[in-house]
């Protein structure tokens, strides 16, 4: 059985592609025409809010530095930043009206995007 469908683009399709600007062609080629998922964007905002709040606290309460990032050294520092991260998570969940499961999903998505 032979298929009569040509394996090449017809003249009309080629002319349409040639008429595109370089930027438009790159958008098509790299998939920039896909719109970002609003739910994914919302979850990333939640994760960014969490990490930003925790990082600010860590900078003031950790005495160690590793690769330019604050690191807890004493058990008191560990306890303080752990307590803070739990409080930040609780406030974000309550303030945004999301479930714990959605919060965990936001953190996982953020870590995958890194």
Secondary structure by P-SEA (a helix, b strand, c coil): ccccccccccaaaaaaaaaccaaaaaaaaacccccccaaaaaaaaaaaaaaaaaaaaaaaccccccccbbbbccaaaaaaaaaaaaaaaaaaaaaacccaaaaaaaaaaaaaac
